[in-house]
């Protein structure tokens, strides 16, 4: 079993996923990636990650829908929403569904994960 906490990065932008994955791997996390919400749910059930970095606006199944299903499946998974959207209603919905944070900046999210790895 991998001693490093697993983070699932869910975003439809491949370049963003790669940048975040590279950073998290260098910080000692085990990393998996998903390009849409449906793929994310399959990987969550299979991998049982400790953290999910989740975009809100994706094709096939958006972030709020994924978050609702994560909460039903395993409420202990910490979800950090990181999105480029400034839609405050989407941010509110994410927080209402149990997102640990809803951030507009990926750099803030990466620093948060680095700190939480120790807990």
N, C-alpha and C positions, 0 to 999 in steps of 0.2 A: 504494500500500500504506500502511496506517495505521501511523504511527511509534509510536503508543502501544500498550503491551501490552494484549492483550485478556483480559478476565476473564469467564468464564461463571459466572453465579450459578444454582444449581440448588436449588430449594426449592418445596414445594407451597403455601407461604403467600405469596400475591401481595404483601401489605403488606410483609413482610420483604424480599422480592426488591426491591421498589421503594426501600425505605430504603437497602439496601446498594448498589443501583445508583446512586442519587443521590450517595451518599458517594464511591463509586469514580470516578464521572464527574468530580466536583469535584476529585478527586485526580489527574486526568489519564489515567485508564484508559479504554479503549474497553470497553463493557459489552454483554453479551448475556445473555438470561435463558431459563431452561427451567423448566417447572413439574413435570416428573417425569423419571425416569431415562431413559425411552425417548426423549423429546424431547431430553434432554441429549446422548445418544449421537449423534443425527443432527446436532446443532449442533456437537459436537466434531469430527466428521468434515468438516463443511463449513467451519467457522471456524478450526479449529486454534488454540484459545486458549492463551495462555501459562500461565494459571492457571485453576483451577476451584474455586469455593467451593461445597461440596457438603453438603447435609443427608443424614443417614443414614436417616431414616424418611420414606419417600414411597410413594405408591401406584404401581402398575404395574411399577416396578423400583426397589428400594431403593438406598441409597448404596453399600453394600459391593459389590453387583452391578455398579453403574456403575463403581466404582473398579477392579474386576478387569478390566473391558473397556477402560478407559482405559489401564491398564498394558500390556495386550496391543497396543492400537492405537498408543500413543505414550507410552513411559515417561518422556519428557522433560517432559510436562505436569505442573506442580506442582499438587497437590490439597491443599486445606485443608478439612478436615471441620469444620463448625460445626453443632452440633445441640443441641436442647433436652433430648435424652435423657441420663440419667445412667447408662445401661447400660454398665458398664465393659467387658463382653464385646464390645459393638458397637465401642467405641473401640479395643479391642485388635485386633479384626479389621481395622478401617480402617488402623491403623498397620502391621499385618502385610501389608496389600496395597499399602503404599507411600505412604500419606498423609503429606504433609510434617508435618502437625499434626492433632491431633484435639482440638478445643476446644469448650467448652460456652458460651463467651461470644462474641457477634458483635463486640463492641467490640475484643477482643483480636485477632480475625482481621483486622479492618479495619486496625489499626495494623501488623500483620505485613505485609500486602500493600503498604501505603504504603512501608515500609522496603525490601521486596524489589523494588519497581519500579525502583529504582536499580541493581540487579544485572543 
